[in-house]
Amino acid sequence: MSMRTHDSEVLLFSAPHCSSCRAVRPAASDVASAFSRSVGFREIEATVERSVASRHGVKGVPTFVAIHDGVEVGRLVGIGTRIDLEKLFEAADSGDPIRRRISSTDRVLRLAVAASFAGAAIATGVTPLWILATGVGVFAVWDLLQPERRSRR
């Protein structure tokens, strides 16, 4: 946990009563050590530094916020895996925002709705239902259609 000396940093918003915060702290410190030359790491007690937490849109703890040149490039709410933490630090280092993916359940539900609209369009011959089916279908897979941005690290 360092004072701000980097253009890139990861902030951990925590609280003394938070057992999840205590659980994630060792992994966060390990990953922070690996990135210590390029990414700063600060733990901020959200119950004390409420204005800072509010400015960063923190609604619960633990919350990690990755910042590169003053711009948020990633966020992790709750306990993530070590890989999630590494991605967060990589985003802070490179400036490439973390891509958010929808869950498999949401994707299946969206595709089911698109299929329902397509079925209704076939059954009724109503063109606007085809438009809805196409829109919902694209919405279901849009995150997969975006090109992957590679880290500069």
Secondary structure as the mmCIF struct_conf table of DSSP 4:
data_model
#
loop_
_struct_conf.conf_type_id
_struct_conf.id
_struct_conf.beg_label_comp_id
_struct_conf.beg_label_asym_id
_struct_conf.beg_label_seq_id
_struct_conf.end_label_comp_id
_struct_conf.end_label_asym_id
_struct_conf.end_label_seq_id
BEND BEND1 ARG A 4 ARG A 4
BEND BEND2 HIS A 6 ASP A 7
STRN STRN1 SER A 8 SER A 14
TURN_TY1_P TURN_TY1_P1 PRO A 16 HIS A 17
HELX_RH_AL_P HELX_RH_AL_P1 SER A 19 ALA A 34
TURN_TY1_P TURN_TY1_P2 PHE A 35 SER A 38
STRN STRN2 GLY A 40 GLU A 45
TURN_TY1_P TURN_TY1_P3 ALA A 46 VAL A 48
HELX_RH_AL_P HELX_RH_AL_P2 ARG A 50 ARG A 55
TURN_TY1_P TURN_TY1_P4 HIS A 56 GLY A 57
BEND BEND3 GLY A 60 PRO A 62
STRN STRN3 THR A 63 HIS A 68
TURN_TY1_P TURN_TY1_P5 ASP A 69 GLY A 70
STRN STRN4 VAL A 71 VAL A 77
BEND BEND4 GLY A 78 GLY A 78
HELX_RH_AL_P HELX_RH_AL_P3 ARG A 82 SER A 94
HELX_LH_PP_P HELX_LH_PP_P1 ASP A 96 ARG A 100
HELX_RH_AL_P HELX_RH_AL_P4 SER A 104 THR A 124
HELX_RH_AL_P HELX_RH_AL_P5 THR A 127 LEU A 145
BEND BEND5 GLN A 146 GLN A 146
HELX_LH_PP_P HELX_LH_PP_P2 PRO A 147 SER A 151
#
